[in-house]
Amino acid sequence: MAVHVVGLRDSFEKTCQRCEAGTYRPGARADLPCQPCPAGYSCPEGTDSYFQFPCPAGYYCPPMSAAPLPCPLGTYGNRSQAHRPGECVPCPAGTFNHLVAQIACFPCGASSSSKTGESERRARCQGTGSPVSS
């Protein structure tokens, strides 16, 4: 006879299986089915509480996320539990971001600037000054 443990679910064959990534089982209740992971959280395989995995700043987690998705180049995410890509904010004028999953943008440097939303790489900084090294 199979023993039920946290993160496992009772299948039709009456054997215990881990909840799939993107789902979770509330608590250690083997009698409950796996539930979809809510927006703003990620649920790796076998998760028993989505509260353990809030989406970190610099990422977003749509419903049923198995893992956080990074904010793309030229954007940043400064709050946790974001749930859609639109919550990744374009870098403001005078800044750039050449990396994914960032919580802030890098300044262009003295006497140079960039346009809002067009700052996915340092080369977008224009002017007489040099970009700040990162």
TIRO-655569 format. One record per atom (N, C-alpha, C): x negated, y, z; residue number from 1; residue in one letter; chain. Coordinates in nm, 2 decimals, always signed. Layout:
% TIRO-655569
(site (X,Y,Z),NUM,"a","A")
...
END
This chain:
% TIRO-655569
(site (-0.08,-0.12,+0.00),1,"m","A")
(site (+0.00,+0.00,+0.00),1,"m","A")
(site (-0.09,+0.12,+0.00),1,"m","A")
(site (-0.06,+0.22,-0.08),2,"a","A")
(site (-0.13,+0.34,-0.10),2,"a","A")
(site (-0.11,+0.43,+0.02),2,"a","A")
(site (-0.21,+0.51,+0.06),3,"v","A")
(site (-0.20,+0.60,+0.17),3,"v","A")
(site (-0.19,+0.74,+0.11),3,"v","A")
(site (-0.09,+0.82,+0.15),4,"h","A")
(site (-0.07,+0.96,+0.10),4,"h","A")
(site (-0.16,+1.05,+0.18),4,"h","A")
(site (-0.23,+1.13,+0.11),5,"v","A")
(site (-0.32,+1.24,+0.17),5,"v","A")
(site (-0.29,+1.37,+0.11),5,"v","A")
(site (-0.34,+1.48,+0.17),6,"v","A")
(site (-0.31,+1.61,+0.12),6,"v","A")
(site (-0.36,+1.62,-0.03),6,"v","A")
(site (-0.28,+1.69,-0.11),7,"g","A")
(site (-0.32,+1.71,-0.25),7,"g","A")
(site (-0.28,+1.60,-0.34),7,"g","A")
(site (-0.22,+1.49,-0.29),8,"l","A")
(site (-0.18,+1.38,-0.37),8,"l","A")
(site (-0.02,+1.38,-0.39),8,"l","A")
(site (+0.02,+1.32,-0.49),9,"r","A")
(site (+0.17,+1.31,-0.51),9,"r","A")
(site (+0.20,+1.17,-0.54),9,"r","A")
(site (+0.33,+1.13,-0.51),10,"d","A")
(site (+0.38,+1.00,-0.53),10,"d","A")
(site (+0.43,+0.99,-0.67),10,"d","A")
(site (+0.37,+0.90,-0.75),11,"s","A")
(site (+0.41,+0.88,-0.89),11,"s","A")
(site (+0.52,+0.79,-0.90),11,"s","A")
(site (+0.57,+0.77,-1.03),12,"f","A")
(site (+0.68,+0.67,-1.06),12,"f","A")
(site (+0.63,+0.53,-1.02),12,"f","A")
(site (+0.50,+0.50,-1.04),13,"e","A")
(site (+0.45,+0.37,-1.01),13,"e","A")
(site (+0.43,+0.35,-0.86),13,"e","A")
(site (+0.46,+0.45,-0.78),14,"k","A")
(site (+0.44,+0.44,-0.64),14,"k","A")
(site (+0.29,+0.43,-0.60),14,"k","A")
(site (+0.21,+0.49,-0.68),15,"t","A")
(site (+0.07,+0.51,-0.64),15,"t","A")
(site (+0.04,+0.66,-0.62),15,"t","A")
(site (-0.05,+0.69,-0.54),16,"c","A")
(site (-0.07,+0.83,-0.51),16,"c","A")
(site (-0.17,+0.89,-0.61),16,"c","A")
(site (-0.13,+1.01,-0.66),17,"q","A")
(site (-0.21,+1.08,-0.76),17,"q","A")
(site (-0.23,+1.23,-0.71),17,"q","A")
(site (-0.34,+1.28,-0.75),18,"r","A")
(site (-0.36,+1.43,-0.71),18,"r","A")
(site (-0.27,+1.51,-0.80),18,"r","A")
(site (-0.23,+1.62,-0.75),19,"c","A")
(site (-0.16,+1.72,-0.83),19,"c","A")
(site (-0.25,+1.77,-0.94),19,"c","A")
(site (-0.20,+1.79,-1.06),20,"e","A")
(site (-0.28,+1.84,-1.17),20,"e","A")
(site (-0.32,+1.98,-1.15),20,"e","A")
(site (-0.43,+2.02,-1.21),21,"a","A")
(site (-0.48,+2.16,-1.21),21,"a","A")
(site (-0.36,+2.25,-1.25),21,"a","A")
(site (-0.34,+2.37,-1.19),22,"g","A")
(site (-0.24,+2.46,-1.22),22,"g","A")
(site (-0.11,+2.43,-1.14),22,"g","A")
(site (-0.11,+2.33,-1.06),23,"t","A")
(site (+0.00,+2.30,-0.97),23,"t","A")
(site (-0.05,+2.27,-0.83),23,"t","A")
(site (+0.04,+2.27,-0.73),24,"y","A")
(site (+0.00,+2.24,-0.59),24,"y","A")
(site (+0.11,+2.17,-0.53),24,"y","A")
(site (+0.08,+2.11,-0.41),25,"r","A")
(site (+0.19,+2.04,-0.33),25,"r","A")
(site (+0.19,+2.11,-0.20),25,"r","A")
(site (+0.30,+2.17,-0.16),26,"p","A")
(site (+0.31,+2.24,-0.03),26,"p","A")
(site (+0.28,+2.15,+0.09),26,"p","A")
(site (+0.17,+2.19,+0.16),27,"g","A")
(site (+0.13,+2.11,+0.28),27,"g","A")
(site (+0.09,+1.97,+0.25),27,"g","A")
(site (+0.11,+1.88,+0.34),28,"a","A")
(site (+0.07,+1.74,+0.32),28,"a","A")
(site (+0.20,+1.65,+0.30),28,"a","A")
(site (+0.30,+1.71,+0.24),29,"r","A")
(site (+0.43,+1.64,+0.22),29,"r","A")
(site (+0.43,+1.56,+0.10),29,"r","A")
(site (+0.41,+1.43,+0.11),30,"a","A")
(site (+0.40,+1.34,+0.00),30,"a","A")
(site (+0.54,+1.32,-0.07),30,"a","A")
(site (+0.64,+1.36,+0.00),31,"d","A")
(site (+0.78,+1.35,-0.05),31,"d","A")
(site (+0.81,+1.46,-0.15),31,"d","A")
(site (+0.73,+1.56,-0.16),32,"l","A")
(site (+0.76,+1.68,-0.24),32,"l","A")
(site (+0.68,+1.66,-0.38),32,"l","A")
(site (+0.74,+1.71,-0.49),33,"p","A")
(site (+0.67,+1.70,-0.61),33,"p","A")
(site (+0.57,+1.82,-0.62),33,"p","A")
(site (+0.48,+1.81,-0.71),34,"c","A")
(site (+0.39,+1.92,-0.74),34,"c","A")
(site (+0.46,+2.04,-0.79),34,"c","A")
(site (+0.42,+2.16,-0.75),35,"q","A")
(site (+0.49,+2.28,-0.79),35,"q","A")
(site (+0.40,+2.36,-0.88),35,"q","A")
(site (+0.45,+2.45,-0.97),36,"p","A")
(site (+0.36,+2.53,-1.05),36,"p","A")
(site (+0.29,+2.64,-0.96),36,"p","A")
(site (+0.17,+2.66,-0.99),37,"c","A")
(site (+0.09,+2.76,-0.92),37,"c","A")
(site (+0.15,+2.90,-0.95),37,"c","A")
(site (+0.18,+2.98,-0.85),38,"p","A")
(site (+0.23,+3.12,-0.88),38,"p","A")
(site (+0.13,+3.21,-0.94),38,"p","A")
(site (+0.18,+3.32,-1.01),39,"a","A")
(site (+0.09,+3.42,-1.06),39,"a","A")
(site (+0.01,+3.49,-0.95),39,"a","A")
(site (-0.11,+3.52,-0.98),40,"g","A")
(site (-0.20,+3.59,-0.88),40,"g","A")
(site (-0.28,+3.49,-0.80),40,"g","A")
(site (-0.27,+3.36,-0.83),41,"y","A")
(site (-0.34,+3.25,-0.76),41,"y","A")
(site (-0.39,+3.15,-0.86),41,"y","A")
(site (-0.49,+3.07,-0.83),42,"s","A")
(site (-0.54,+2.96,-0.91),42,"s","A")
(site (-0.52,+2.83,-0.83),42,"s","A")
(site (-0.49,+2.73,-0.89),43,"c","A")
(site (-0.48,+2.60,-0.82),43,"c","A")
(site (-0.56,+2.49,-0.89),43,"c","A")
(site (-0.68,+2.46,-0.84),44,"p","A")
(site (-0.76,+2.35,-0.89),44,"p","A")
(site (-0.69,+2.22,-0.87),44,"p","A")
(site (-0.73,+2.12,-0.93),45,"e","A")
(site (-0.67,+1.98,-0.91),45,"e","A")
(site (-0.67,+1.95,-0.77),45,"e","A")
(site (-0.56,+1.90,-0.72),46,"g","A")
(site (-0.55,+1.85,-0.58),46,"g","A")
(site (-0.51,+1.96,-0.48),46,"g","A")
(site (-0.48,+2.08,-0.52),47,"t","A")
(site (-0.45,+2.19,-0.43),47,"t","A")
(site (-0.32,+2.16,-0.35),47,"t","A")
(site (-0.33,+2.19,-0.21),48,"d","A")
(site (-0.21,+2.17,-0.13),48,"d","A")
(site (-0.16,+2.30,-0.08),48,"d","A")
(site (-0.23,+2.41,-0.10),49,"s","A")
(site (-0.18,+2.54,-0.07),49,"s","A")
(site (-0.24,+2.65,-0.16),49,"s","A")
(site (-0.16,+2.71,-0.24),50,"y","A")
(site (-0.21,+2.81,-0.33),50,"y","A")
(site (-0.27,+2.93,-0.26),50,"y","A")
(site (-0.23,+2.96,-0.14),51,"f","A")
(site (-0.29,+3.07,-0.06),51,"f","A")
(site (-0.44,+3.05,-0.04),51,"f","A")
(site (-0.49,+2.94,-0.06),52,"q","A")
(site (-0.64,+2.91,-0.04),52,"q","A")
(site (-0.72,+2.97,-0.16),52,"q","A")
(site (-0.65,+3.00,-0.27),53,"f","A")
(site (-0.72,+3.04,-0.39),53,"f","A")
(site (-0.66,+3.17,-0.46),53,"f","A")
(site (-0.66,+3.29,-0.38),54,"p","A")
(site (-0.61,+3.41,-0.44),54,"p","A")
(site (-0.71,+3.45,-0.56),54,"p","A")
(site (-0.65,+3.51,-0.66),55,"c","A")
(site (-0.73,+3.55,-0.78),55,"c","A")
(site (-0.82,+3.66,-0.73),55,"c","A")
(site (-0.95,+3.65,-0.75),56,"p","A")
(site (-1.05,+3.75,-0.70),56,"p","A")
(site (-1.05,+3.88,-0.79),56,"p","A")
(site (-1.09,+3.99,-0.74),57,"a","A")
(site (-1.11,+4.11,-0.82),57,"a","A")
(site (-1.20,+4.08,-0.94),57,"a","A")
(site (-1.17,+4.14,-1.06),58,"g","A")
(site (-1.25,+4.11,-1.18),58,"g","A")
(site (-1.19,+4.00,-1.26),58,"g","A")
(site (-1.09,+3.94,-1.21),59,"y","A")
(site (-1.02,+3.83,-1.28),59,"y","A")
(site (-0.87,+3.85,-1.28),59,"y","A")
(site (-0.79,+3.77,-1.36),60,"y","A")
(site (-0.65,+3.76,-1.35),60,"y","A")
(site (-0.61,+3.62,-1.35),60,"y","A")
(site (-0.49,+3.59,-1.29),61,"c","A")
(site (-0.44,+3.45,-1.29),61,"c","A")
(site (-0.29,+3.45,-1.32),61,"c","A")
(site (-0.26,+3.41,-1.45),62,"p","A")
(site (-0.12,+3.40,-1.48),62,"p","A")
(site (-0.06,+3.28,-1.41),62,"p","A")
(site (+0.07,+3.26,-1.42),63,"p","A")
(site (+0.14,+3.14,-1.36),63,"p","A")
(site (+0.07,+3.01,-1.41),63,"p","A")
(site (+0.06,+2.91,-1.32),64,"m","A")
(site (+0.00,+2.78,-1.35),64,"m","A")
(site (-0.15,+2.79,-1.39),64,"m","A")
(site (-0.22,+2.88,-1.33),65,"s","A")
(site (-0.37,+2.89,-1.36),65,"s","A")
(site (-0.44,+2.78,-1.28),65,"s","A")
(site (-0.53,+2.71,-1.35),66,"a","A")
(site (-0.62,+2.61,-1.29),66,"a","A")
(site (-0.74,+2.68,-1.24),66,"a","A")
(site (-0.78,+2.79,-1.30),67,"a","A")
(site (-0.90,+2.87,-1.26),67,"a","A")
(site (-0.87,+3.02,-1.30),67,"a","A")
(site (-0.93,+3.11,-1.23),68,"p","A")
(site (-0.92,+3.25,-1.27),68,"p","A")
(site (-0.98,+3.28,-1.41),68,"p","A")
(site (-0.92,+3.37,-1.48),69,"l","A")
(site (-0.96,+3.42,-1.61),69,"l","A")
(site (-1.03,+3.55,-1.59),69,"l","A")
(site (-1.15,+3.57,-1.65),70,"p","A")
(site (-1.23,+3.70,-1.63),70,"p","A")
(site (-1.17,+3.81,-1.71),70,"p","A")
(site (-1.18,+3.93,-1.65),71,"c","A")
(site (-1.14,+4.05,-1.72),71,"c","A")
(site (-1.25,+4.07,-1.83),71,"c","A")
(site (-1.21,+4.11,-1.96),72,"p","A")
(site (-1.30,+4.11,-2.07),72,"p","A")
(site (-1.40,+4.23,-2.07),72,"p","A")
(site (-1.49,+4.22,-2.16),73,"l","A")
(site (-1.59,+4.33,-2.18),73,"l","A")
(site (-1.51,+4.46,-2.20),73,"l","A")
(site (-1.57,+4.57,-2.15),74,"g","A")
(site (-1.51,+4.70,-2.16),74,"g","A")
(site (-1.40,+4.73,-2.06),74,"g","A")
(site (-1.37,+4.63,-1.97),75,"t","A")
(site (-1.27,+4.65,-1.87),75,"t","A")
(site (-1.32,+4.61,-1.73),75,"t","A")
(site (-1.24,+4.64,-1.63),76,"y","A")
(site (-1.28,+4.59,-1.50),76,"y","A")
(site (-1.15,+4.56,-1.42),76,"y","A")
(site (-1.16,+4.49,-1.32),77,"g","A")
(site (-1.04,+4.46,-1.23),77,"g","A")
(site (-1.08,+4.49,-1.09),77,"g","A")
(site (-1.02,+4.59,-1.03),78,"n","A")
(site (-1.06,+4.63,-0.89),78,"n","A")
(site (-0.97,+4.58,-0.78),78,"n","A")
(site (-0.88,+4.49,-0.81),79,"r","A")
(site (-0.79,+4.44,-0.71),79,"r","A")
(site (-0.78,+4.29,-0.72),79,"r","A")
(site (-0.75,+4.22,-0.62),80,"s","A")
(site (-0.73,+4.08,-0.62),80,"s","A")
(site (-0.59,+4.05,-0.65),80,"s","A")
(site (-0.56,+3.93,-0.69),81,"q","A")
(site (-0.43,+3.87,-0.72),81,"q","A")
(site (-0.36,+3.93,-0.84),81,"q","A")
(site (-0.45,+3.98,-0.93),82,"a","A")
(site (-0.39,+4.03,-1.06),82,"a","A")
(site (-0.34,+3.90,-1.14),82,"a","A")
(site (-0.23,+3.92,-1.22),83,"h","A")
(site (-0.17,+3.81,-1.28),83,"h","A")
(site (-0.16,+3.82,-1.43),83,"h","A")
(site (-0.20,+3.93,-1.49),84,"r","A")
(site (-0.20,+3.94,-1.64),84,"r","A")
(site (-0.31,+4.02,-1.69),84,"r","A")
(site (-0.35,+4.00,-1.81),85,"p","A")
(site (-0.47,+4.07,-1.87),85,"p","A")
(site (-0.45,+4.22,-1.86),85,"p","A")
(site (-0.33,+4.27,-1.87),86,"g","A")
(site (-0.31,+4.41,-1.87),86,"g","A")
(site (-0.35,+4.48,-1.74),86,"g","A")
(site (-0.37,+4.40,-1.64),87,"e","A")
(site (-0.42,+4.45,-1.51),87,"e","A")
(site (-0.57,+4.47,-1.51),87,"e","A")
(site (-0.64,+4.43,-1.61),88,"c","A")
(site (-0.78,+4.46,-1.63),88,"c","A")
(site (-0.78,+4.60,-1.69),88,"c","A")
(site (-0.84,+4.70,-1.63),89,"v","A")
(site (-0.84,+4.84,-1.67),89,"v","A")
(site (-0.95,+4.87,-1.76),89,"v","A")
(site (-0.92,+4.94,-1.87),90,"p","A")
(site (-1.03,+4.99,-1.96),90,"p","A")
(site (-1.13,+5.08,-1.89),90,"p","A")
(site (-1.25,+5.07,-1.92),91,"c","A")
(site (-1.35,+5.16,-1.86),91,"c","A")
(site (-1.32,+5.30,-1.89),91,"c","A")
(site (-1.33,+5.39,-1.80),92,"p","A")
(site (-1.30,+5.53,-1.83),92,"p","A")
(site (-1.41,+5.59,-1.91),92,"p","A")
(site (-1.38,+5.71,-1.96),93,"a","A")
(site (-1.48,+5.79,-2.04),93,"a","A")
(site (-1.61,+5.81,-1.96),93,"a","A")
(site (-1.72,+5.79,-2.02),94,"g","A")
(site (-1.85,+5.81,-1.95),94,"g","A")
(site (-1.90,+5.69,-1.88),94,"g","A")
(site (-1.83,+5.57,-1.90),95,"t","A")
(site (-1.88,+5.45,-1.85),95,"t","A")
(site (-1.87,+5.34,-1.95),95,"t","A")
(site (-1.93,+5.22,-1.92),96,"f","A")
(site (-1.93,+5.11,-2.01),96,"f","A")
(site (-1.93,+4.98,-1.92),96,"f","A")
(site (-1.90,+4.87,-1.98),97,"n","A")
(site (-1.91,+4.74,-1.92),97,"n","A")
(site (-1.94,+4.64,-2.02),97,"n","A")
(site (-2.06,+4.59,-2.02),98,"h","A")
(site (-2.11,+4.49,-2.11),98,"h","A")
(site (-2.10,+4.34,-2.05),98,"h","A")
(site (-2.03,+4.33,-1.94),99,"l","A")
(site (-2.02,+4.20,-1.87),99,"l","A")
(site (-1.87,+4.17,-1.84),99,"l","A")
(site (-1.83,+4.05,-1.84),100,"v","A")
(site (-1.70,+4.01,-1.80),100,"v","A")
(site (-1.69,+4.00,-1.65),100,"v","A")
(site (-1.56,+3.99,-1.60),101,"a","A")
(site (-1.53,+3.97,-1.46),101,"a","A")
(site (-1.60,+4.07,-1.36),101,"a","A")
(site (-1.59,+4.20,-1.40),102,"q","A")
(site (-1.65,+4.30,-1.32),102,"q","A")
(site (-1.55,+4.38,-1.24),102,"q","A")
(site (-1.59,+4.44,-1.13),103,"i","A")
(site (-1.49,+4.51,-1.04),103,"i","A")
(site (-1.51,+4.66,-1.06),103,"i","A")
(site (-1.61,+4.71,-1.15),104,"a","A")
(site (-1.63,+4.85,-1.18),104,"a","A")
(site (-1.71,+4.85,-1.31),104,"a","A")
(site (-1.71,+4.97,-1.37),105,"c","A")
(site (-1.79,+5.00,-1.49),105,"c","A")
(site (-1.92,+5.07,-1.45),105,"c","A")
(site (-2.01,+5.06,-1.54),106,"f","A")
(site (-2.14,+5.12,-1.53),106,"f","A")
(site (-2.14,+5.26,-1.58),106,"f","A")
(site (-2.21,+5.36,-1.52),107,"p","A")
(site (-2.21,+5.50,-1.58),107,"p","A")
(site (-2.30,+5.50,-1.70),107,"p","A")
(site (-2.27,+5.58,-1.80),108,"c","A")
(site (-2.35,+5.59,-1.92),108,"c","A")
(site (-2.48,+5.65,-1.89),108,"c","A")
(site (-2.49,+5.75,-1.80),109,"g","A")
(site (-2.62,+5.82,-1.77),109,"g","A")
(site (-2.61,+5.97,-1.80),109,"g","A")
(site (-2.71,+6.04,-1.76),110,"a","A")
(site (-2.71,+6.18,-1.77),110,"a","A")
(site (-2.70,+6.22,-1.92),110,"a","A")
(site (-2.61,+6.32,-1.94),111,"s","A")
(site (-2.60,+6.38,-2.08),111,"s","A")
(site (-2.55,+6.28,-2.18),111,"s","A")
(site (-2.48,+6.18,-2.14),112,"s","A")
(site (-2.42,+6.09,-2.24),112,"s","A")
(site (-2.28,+6.05,-2.19),112,"s","A")
(site (-2.20,+6.00,-2.29),113,"s","A")
(site (-2.07,+5.97,-2.25),113,"s","A")
(site (-2.01,+5.86,-2.35),113,"s","A")
(site (-1.90,+5.81,-2.32),114,"s","A")
(site (-1.83,+5.71,-2.40),114,"s","A")
(site (-1.68,+5.75,-2.40),114,"s","A")
(site (-1.61,+5.69,-2.50),115,"k","A")
(site (-1.46,+5.71,-2.50),115,"k","A")
(site (-1.39,+5.61,-2.41),115,"k","A")
(site (-1.28,+5.64,-2.35),116,"t","A")
(site (-1.21,+5.55,-2.27),116,"t","A")
(site (-1.16,+5.43,-2.36),116,"t","A")
(site (-1.19,+5.31,-2.31),117,"g","A")
(site (-1.15,+5.19,-2.38),117,"g","A")
(site (-1.24,+5.15,-2.49),117,"g","A")
(site (-1.34,+5.22,-2.52),118,"e","A")
(site (-1.43,+5.19,-2.63),118,"e","A")
(site (-1.57,+5.17,-2.57),118,"e","A")
(site (-1.58,+5.11,-2.45),119,"s","A")
(site (-1.70,+5.10,-2.38),119,"s","A")
(site (-1.74,+4.96,-2.34),119,"s","A")
(site (-1.74,+4.87,-2.44),120,"e","A")
(site (-1.78,+4.73,-2.40),120,"e","A")
(site (-1.93,+4.71,-2.41),120,"e","A")
(site (-2.01,+4.80,-2.45),121,"r","A")
(site (-2.15,+4.79,-2.45),121,"r","A")
(site (-2.22,+4.92,-2.44),121,"r","A")
(site (-2.34,+4.92,-2.39),122,"r","A")
(site (-2.42,+5.04,-2.36),122,"r","A")
(site (-2.43,+5.13,-2.48),122,"r","A")
(site (-2.44,+5.07,-2.60),123,"a","A")
(site (-2.46,+5.14,-2.73),123,"a","A")
(site (-2.35,+5.24,-2.75),123,"a","A")
(site (-2.23,+5.22,-2.69),124,"r","A")
(site (-2.12,+5.31,-2.70),124,"r","A")
(site (-2.14,+5.44,-2.63),124,"r","A")
(site (-2.23,+5.44,-2.54),125,"c","A")
(site (-2.27,+5.57,-2.47),125,"c","A")
(site (-2.34,+5.66,-2.57),125,"c","A")
(site (-2.29,+5.78,-2.59),126,"q","A")
(site (-2.35,+5.87,-2.69),126,"q","A")
(site (-2.39,+6.00,-2.62),126,"q","A")
(site (-2.49,+6.06,-2.68),127,"g","A")
(site (-2.54,+6.19,-2.62),127,"g","A")
(site (-2.69,+6.19,-2.62),127,"g","A")
(site (-2.74,+6.29,-2.55),128,"t","A")
(site (-2.89,+6.31,-2.54),128,"t","A")
(site (-2.95,+6.23,-2.43),128,"t","A")
(site (-2.87,+6.19,-2.33),129,"g","A")
(site (-2.93,+6.12,-2.22),129,"g","A")
(site (-2.94,+5.97,-2.24),129,"g","A")
(site (-3.01,+5.90,-2.16),130,"s","A")
(site (-3.03,+5.76,-2.17),130,"s","A")
(site (-2.92,+5.69,-2.08),130,"s","A")
(site (-2.88,+5.57,-2.13),131,"p","A")
(site (-2.78,+5.50,-2.04),131,"p","A")
(site (-2.85,+5.45,-1.91),131,"p","A")
(site (-2.78,+5.44,-1.81),132,"v","A")
(site (-2.83,+5.40,-1.68),132,"v","A")
(site (-2.86,+5.25,-1.70),132,"v","A")
(site (-2.98,+5.20,-1.66),133,"s","A")
(site (-3.01,+5.06,-1.67),133,"s","A")
(site (-2.93,+4.98,-1.57),133,"s","A")
(site (-2.90,+4.85,-1.62),134,"s","A")
(site (-2.82,+4.77,-1.53),134,"s","A")
(site (-2.89,+4.64,-1.50),134,"s","A")
END
